[in-house]
Amino acid sequence: MTRTGDLSGPRVRPPRSSAGTLKPHVKPACLLSSALLLLMVAGAAGHPQCLDFRPPFKPPYHLEFCTEYEKFGCCDQKQDNGIAESYWNIMDVIGLEGHDLCGGFVKDILCQECSPYAAHLFDAEDPYTPLRNLPGLCFNYCSEFHVKCHSVVSLLTDDQLLQESCEKSRLEFCRRLDLPDQDYCFPNVLANRDLTRNLGSVVEDSKGCIQLCLVEVANGLRNPVLMLHAADDTHRMFVAEQLGFVWVYLPDGSRLEEPFLDLSGIVYTTQWIGDERGFLGLAFHPKYKYNGKFYIYYSILVNENTEMIRISEMKVSPFDMNKADPESERAILEIEQPAANHNGGQILFGVDGYMYIFTGDGGKSGDPFGKFGNAQNKSTLLGKVLRIDVDGTSLDGKLYRIPDSNPFVHERDARPEVYAYGVRNMWRCSVDRGDPVTRKGRGRIFCGDVGQNRFEEVDIIEKGGNYGWRAKEGFECFDVKLCQNSSLGDILPIFAYSHLTGKSVTGGYVYRGCENPNLNGYYIFGDFMNGRLMALQEDKQNQVWKERQICMGETATCAFPRMINHHHKFIISFAEDEAGELYFLATSYPSSHSPFGTVYKFIDPSRRAPPGKCKHKPLPVKVKGKRVPFVPQALTVLESNDNLPTRSAPKKMKTTTRSPHAATTRSTARPTTSWPTLTTMKQPTSRTVTNTKESLTSEKPNVKLTMTTERQPKLSSKRPNMKLTTTTTELPRQLTSKRPSVKPTTATRPPRQLTSARSNVKFTTAKETPHQLTSKTPSMKITTTTELPRQLTFAEQIVKLATSTEPPRQLTSKRLNVKTKPVSKSTKVKLADLGTKVESKSKTEIQQQKRQKTVCVTTAKKSKDKRKSTTTQRLVSSTVRPQGTPGFYHFPPSKTAGRPHGASKKEKNAKDKILKDGAGSNTKKLSKEKAKQKGRPSKDVRPTCEKKKAKSRVCQ
């Protein structure tokens, strides 16, 4: 790709000529939140990975902007369109000249989000470390970009560190965008053939072993022998244990507490390791969604000495879709089992709607029953593949019908149920769904047939086929005489392996799912004894199957969330869910009672399906019982890696400005030795503090503080400029705020100051004189005394002061509701961070000051009334009413007529009184307004004790 000016793609257009002066909001390069960039990272083995910590994919549609990643990458068409939009927003800002100079650079950087190695470019190999805002750039490319287009960095990212380093120097900027492994920096990653040669193909090691990863989906099972779905669109999974329990797993991974089926009282099995008896098979009718029928295959003991296998039909409960009806069982076929081993156990429905039953040869070693053994004897049902029609009945009273197309219906001495023969002990068979597009291979039945001493084999079941046992084992002869029989006509297996590789094959499935496209068409199976996983890939031209070994992915390969790269040794069975995804069941101790069984899901780490392609909407499941949530037991690769996080922690960078939080902390913090900070909690807590000074600050509700102090504490709140100064007795009180419920209880002697930041509100009280509460913002006035209990109620806060010294009384205000409530022992104050200044005096001094105040107020009132009467008489006597002007009063010139301010103060007051009586104006308000206009202070009518205050202390 050309690094400058290369705008390949059909939608390239020049930007508009006028970009404006304001920068439009442009999404960061990766549409990720800002994060600190790491200076140094630890090298890690690379693998394709996207920014969502998942493998890349092949876009379902053509990409029109980041066309270099349309074959394989991390962007679909929707993401590609979003990147293109961000690109043109930047181009509109930098204009035509900037487009020609920097367009290629901007496109390259933005499109790295779509790179299959985007996780490496953005340091996103795991979810434990921060992400870059810009991809890792090789030094030469970064230097050229900085020289030509350093001003574009602010449009690509909001990261302040990157922007500052870009302005500082080219070396500093490129050092931040550098990667330790130069193979993965852009554009070197595109030129590395080792990284791009097999991009999108399955990951293989040096020996050609396919590396897959796993996800744990269920655990704690007792020898799980099978798992399957009901094909009813609910996407439930039914897991059967060898003991006879069948459990229901919901799509969310949880398990129902009550089992779907419990046959533990009938199933015959033991605790022996490797016991082949028990609950072995389960199959749902193709029309289970409508008829509720399913079929089971299990071992029973009759008359205490006869072992048999039973195939029965059952139905789901009509009252609970997650429960089987235990009374609905009816046995449709029973076969006597001559030995304890080789019990078979597989039942399934083919695409033709018939049931296929796979039985063992009866047990023991080498099929010693009869002249040719049970497997080659078509008159017995052991060692066979049977096919029956469970939707009909026969004339002889059997609960099934023989299909007319069965190969041996008309053959003498042959059982009509036989569909194929010559099998030893087929353990786990499956039906191929066929290619998702061409449907080729649909209906093929694959089975794993366990060998005797030398070979294990995989077969595809054909109508009337003879699979050679006991004449052959795998491709080799077992019974030489039978093997040399020219009339044998056996069908060779598609694959066989010796006991040097494994000793007990477990049949699997052909992968036809959606999530792992690279695995499509692989037949995946394993070995029970050594836990080996294998795959077969069909060569369609030569009609042969090639073996592919499956290995667990390395740590770097499986470094995705939830993924693991290990499993239990003993592989019991394989499974397929309703969407076609593949699983296998394994245990660490193969006993029917050991609870170590686990279910694993296969994941291909090299490639996934495009986003949204594999979504399905399960039908709702009516759950009546409790659910048991899934809790994984195995450590994931990310959890078990001792080197995580994979990159070193970011170094502290020097910022050019001080953070607002730090500045606020320094300006408001006080020494903790004398001013301890109150710690807030969700629940009310109490603590006792004894100190000289205390600062109580609360921002959260429900905080209690009890303190005992002998000095002046100061309570501060965030409500601006509210100040209360009062003198009261030594009674404790409680302060409560609306936002923060702060309840301090104090017992103090000196006065204390309470400040609150509500709009310049001041409280000043004294015991002997009424006090006035004034505020610049709210208009409020309160006259009270401190020795009486009272309650102050704001529009947003409540202030309660309670004492036991005086009777209660009611104080009201426009902004405050002041209510009094006596309390026996304590004084409670409820106000948002409101403080108070407290002074204590003896009871005798309080009573003496109260008597002096009463005399003072009475004297002031009499003097005021006398002065008003004298002024009114003088005014009336001096007024003249001209003729023809009724209702108009003329004020003749007075001695002060020559003064600049007109009449004297007394005459003006008299005039205001008359005008008030005639026009209804407010005397006090008018007086204040006029005084304000003339620059003089207004004259308030106050008690005479206020005037005498300077001369005498009688009124104090």
Secondary structure by P-SEA (a helix, b strand, c coil): cccccccccccccccccccccccccccccccccbbbbbcccccccccccccccbbbbcccccccccccccccccccaaaaaaaaaaaaaaaaaacaaaaaccaaaaaaaaacccccccccccccccccbbbbccccccaaaaaaaaaccccccccccccaaaaaaaaccaaaaaaaaccccccccaaaaaaccccccccccccccccbbbbbbbbbcccccccccccccccccccbbbbbcccbbbbbbccccbbbcccccccccccccccccccccccccccccccccccbbbbbbbccccccccccccccccccccccccccccccccccbbbbbccccccbbbbbbccccbbbbbbcccccccccccccccccccccccccbbbbbccccccccccbbbbccccccccccccccccccccccccbbbbbccccccccccbbbbbbbbbcccccbbbbbcccccccccccccccccccccccccccbbbbbccccccccccbbbbbbccccccccccccccccccccccccbbbbbcccccbbbbbbbbcccccccccccccccccccccccccccccccbbbbbcccccccccbbbbbbbbccccccccccccccccccccbbbbbbbbcccccccccccccccccccbbbbccccaaaaaaaacccccccbbbbbbcccbbbbbbbccbbbbbbcccbbbbbbccccbbbbbccccbbbbbbbbccbbbbbbbcccbbbbbbbbccbbbbbbcccbbbbbbcccbbbbbbbcccbbbbbbbccbbbbbbcccbbbbbbbccccbbbbbccccbbbbbbbccbbbbbcccbbbbbbbbcaaaaaaaaaaaaaaaaaaaaaaaaaaaaaaaaaaaacccccccccbbbbcccccccccccccaaaaaaaaaaaaaaccccaaaaaaaaaaaacbbbbbbccccccccccccccc
